[in-house]
Amino acid sequence: MTAVLTIDRVSRVFESGGERIAVLDGASLTVAAGEMVALKGPSGSGKSTLLLIAGALDRPDDGTVTVAGMRLFPDRHPESALRALRRRAIGFVFQKANLVPFLTAAENVELARFIDGAPRGEARVRARELLTTLGLGERLGSLPSRLSGGEQQRVAVARALANRPALILADEPTAALDGARGRQVLELLKGAAKTGVGVLVVTHDDRALDLFDRVVSIADGKIVRDGEGSAAAGRSKAVTFSDTEQS
């Protein structure tokens, strides 16, 4: 399978109080198109820094990072080029949905298409199709304050999918949800992977590891385990995005 994310021997060092702290120390990781990968590790292990680097939101001190065929580092791209890549090729889902509070569910998803230059009508159709596929067809006009936590995260997933990214990066997307709603969000991400999107999820939640194709563990800035997940054996059950895929 084609790799949509390649992180090769990446290091990242921060300075604090005159001390140099190696947050990442030669970490390597790949995510293929159509693959959903869990990234696990204790607090301070380097998970979030690795995700920021994968999303072109931070620069490594050493190593190579390639996203959707574009080598980001060590090449020195201007910030405008990195912003364009993030809009075009990367979808983000965070622990909190971070929806714009004065926009409806549909408008929050449309906004991602507007920023990428899509016509208003096309953005509206894309948002409606995605939200309907995610079971929110009756909530298009609802403000975030009128949505449950699980519904807000589904809107965030729709927003991440709006520009048909090659890669989705999710940072603890189920942390604020109960087991059933958390699994539902991960099933939605698994559905996206089934359409060919690469998905990397930072998670502490062991309750839905059966949905992942691989489980990668990081400790002290190094990848210490990279093993096959239960989903690779065909045991996962996930929603499909066939309607969205045809749009």
C-alpha positions in Angstrom: 0.0 0.0 0.0 1.1 3.6 -0.6 2.3 5.4 2.4 0.5 8.7 3.1 2.7 9.5 6.1 6.4 8.6 6.5 8.3 9.7 9.6 11.9 8.5 9.4 14.4 8.8 12.3 12.8 12.0 13.6 14.3 13.8 16.6 12.9 16.8 18.5 14.7 18.6 21.4 13.3 21.3 23.6 15.2 23.5 26.0 13.8 24.1 29.5 15.7 26.0 32.2 19.0 25.5 30.4 18.4 21.8 30.0 18.0 20.0 26.7 15.1 17.5 26.7 14.9 15.0 23.8 11.1 14.5 23.3 11.6 12.4 20.2 14.7 10.4 19.7 15.0 8.8 16.2 11.3 7.8 16.0 10.1 6.2 12.7 6.5 5.5 11.7 4.5 5.0 8.5 0.8 5.1 7.8 -0.5 3.7 4.6 -3.5 4.7 2.6 -6.5 2.8 3.9 -4.8 2.0 7.2 -5.9 3.0 10.7 -3.0 3.1 13.3 -3.2 3.7 17.0 -0.3 5.5 18.7 -0.1 4.7 22.4 2.3 5.7 25.2 2.5 7.3 28.6 2.3 11.0 29.2 5.5 12.7 28.1 6.4 9.9 25.7 6.3 12.1 22.6 2.9 11.2 21.1 1.6 14.7 20.8 4.9 16.1 19.4 5.0 13.3 16.8 1.4 14.2 15.8 2.2 17.9 15.5 5.2 17.1 13.3 3.1 14.7 11.2 0.6 17.6 10.7 3.3 20.1 9.7 2.5 22.1 12.9 6.0 21.6 14.3 9.5 21.1 12.8 11.8 18.2 13.8 15.4 18.9 14.6 16.5 15.9 12.6 15.0 13.3 10.3 12.6 13.2 7.3 8.8 13.6 7.2 6.8 13.0 4.0 3.0 13.6 3.8 0.9 12.7 0.7 4.0 12.5 -1.4 5.4 15.9 -0.3 8.7 15.9 1.7 8.2 18.4 4.4 11.4 18.1 6.4 14.3 18.5 6.2 13.2 20.6 3.2 12.5 24.2 4.3 9.1 25.0 2.9 7.5 28.5 3.6 4.6 28.5 6.0 2.2 29.3 3.2 3.1 26.0 1.5 2.6 24.1 4.8 -0.8 25.8 5.3 -1.8 24.7 1.8 -0.8 21.2 2.5 -2.8 21.1 5.8 -5.9 22.4 4.0 -5.5 20.0 1.0 -4.2 16.8 2.5 -4.6 16.6 6.3 -7.7 16.4 8.4 -7.5 17.0 12.2 -9.7 15.7 15.0 -8.9 16.8 18.5 -9.9 15.8 22.0 -12.4 18.7 22.0 -14.4 19.3 18.9 -13.4 23.0 18.8 -16.5 23.9 16.7 -17.2 27.6 16.0 -20.0 28.3 18.6 -22.0 30.7 16.5 -22.1 28.5 13.4 -24.4 25.6 12.8 -23.2 22.0 12.4 -23.4 22.3 8.6 -21.7 25.7 8.6 -18.8 24.4 10.7 -18.2 21.7 8.0 -18.8 24.2 5.2 -16.2 26.5 6.7 -13.4 24.0 5.9 -14.4 24.0 2.2 -14.7 27.8 2.1 -11.1 28.2 3.4 -10.0 25.9 0.7 -11.7 28.1 -1.9 -14.7 25.9 -2.7 -17.9 27.6 -4.0 -20.6 28.1 -1.4 -23.0 25.7 -3.1 -20.5 22.9 -3.4 -19.4 23.4 0.2 -23.1 23.2 1.4 -23.7 20.0 -0.6 -20.5 18.4 0.8 -21.4 19.3 4.4 -24.9 17.9 4.0 -23.7 14.7 2.5 -21.1 14.1 5.2 -23.3 15.0 8.1 -26.1 12.8 6.8 -23.7 9.9 6.3 -22.6 10.4 10.0 -26.2 10.2 11.2 -26.6 14.0 11.7 -29.0 14.8 8.9 -31.6 16.1 11.4 -29.0 18.3 13.1 -27.7 20.3 10.2 -29.1 23.6 11.6 -28.2 23.0 15.2 -25.6 25.1 17.0 -22.8 23.3 18.9 -24.4 24.2 22.2 -27.5 22.1 21.2 -25.4 19.0 20.3 -24.2 16.3 22.7 -20.5 15.6 23.1 -20.7 12.7 20.7 -22.6 14.7 18.1 -20.0 17.5 18.3 -17.2 15.0 17.7 -19.1 13.6 14.7 -19.3 17.1 13.3 -15.5 17.4 13.9 -15.0 14.2 11.9 -17.1 15.5 9.1 -15.1 18.7 9.1 -11.9 16.7 8.9 -13.2 14.8 5.9 -14.6 17.9 4.1 -11.6 18.4 1.8 -11.1 14.7 1.1 -7.7 14.5 2.9 -5.1 11.8 2.3 -4.4 11.7 6.1 -6.4 12.2 9.2 -4.6 12.9 12.5 -6.7 12.4 15.7 -5.4 13.4 19.1 -7.4 11.6 21.9 -10.7 12.0 20.1 -12.6 9.8 22.5 -11.1 11.1 25.8 -14.2 13.2 26.7 -16.7 10.5 25.6 -18.2 7.4 27.3 -17.3 4.0 25.9 -20.2 3.7 23.4 -19.9 7.2 22.0 -16.1 6.9 21.9 -16.3 3.7 19.9 -18.8 5.3 17.6 -16.3 8.0 16.7 -13.5 5.5 16.1 -15.9 3.5 13.9 -16.4 6.7 11.9 -12.7 7.1 11.5 -12.4 3.4 10.5 -15.0 4.1 7.9 -12.9 6.9 6.5 -9.9 4.5 6.4 -12.0 2.1 4.3 -12.2 4.7 1.6 -8.4 5.0 1.3 -7.6 7.6 3.9 -4.7 7.0 6.2 -5.7 7.5 9.9 -3.3 8.0 12.9 -5.0 8.2 16.3 -3.3 9.1 19.5 -5.2 7.2 22.2 -5.1 5.9 25.8 -8.4 4.0 25.2 -7.9 0.3 25.0 -11.6 -0.4 24.6 -11.7 -0.2 20.8 -8.2 -1.4 19.8 -9.9 -4.1 17.7 -10.7 -1.4 15.2 -7.1 -0.6 14.4 -4.9 -2.3 11.8 -1.8 -1.5 13.8 -1.0 -0.5 17.3 2.3 1.5 17.7 3.7 2.2 21.2 6.1 5.0 22.0 8.2 5.5 25.1 10.9 8.1 25.9 10.7 9.4 22.3 11.3 6.0 20.6 9.0 3.6 18.9 9.2 0.5 21.0 6.4 -1.6 19.5 4.8 -1.7 16.1 2.4 -4.6 15.8 -0.6 -5.8 13.9 -4.0 -4.8 15.4 -7.1 -6.9 15.5 -8.7 -5.1 12.5 -5.9 -6.5 10.3 -7.4 -9.9 10.8 -10.8 -8.7 9.6 -12.5 -8.6 13.0 -13.6 -5.0 13.0 -17.0 -3.8 12.2 -17.4 -0.2 11.0 -19.7 2.1 9.2 -19.0 2.7 5.5 -18.6 5.9 3.6 -19.8 4.7 0.3 -22.3 7.5 -0.2 -19.6 10.1 0.7 -17.0 8.4 -1.4 -19.2 8.9 -4.5 -19.7 12.6 -3.9 
